[in-house]
Amino acid sequence: MSYNAKNYTEQGGEKTVIGGTLEILEGASVTGLPSSFTPAANQADSTATTIALLKDDFNALLAKLKTAGLMEADTETE
C-alpha cells in the first residue's frame, strides 16, 4: 500500500505543492507575497431617486471595478 500526499515540498525545497485546501486561520499572517491587489476606488452609497440615477451610480461602480483591474474591460464593438 502506498500513500500519495496532496501537499508536499519537492526535493531541494524550491517548490511546495498544495493539492488540497490551504486554510489560513484568523490571526495568521502570510509574508513575501507580491502586493498585486489594487482596491477599487470608493463608490458612495447611492442616493438615487430614479431608475436613471441608479443606473448612473451602478455604471460608475462598474467603471471603478474595471479601472482597478477587478473586472475585465469592455470589448470593443463595431
Secondary structure, DSSP 8 states (H G I E B T S, - for coil): -----SEEE-TTSS-EEE-S-----TT----S-----------------SHHHHHHHHHHHHHHHHHTTSS-------
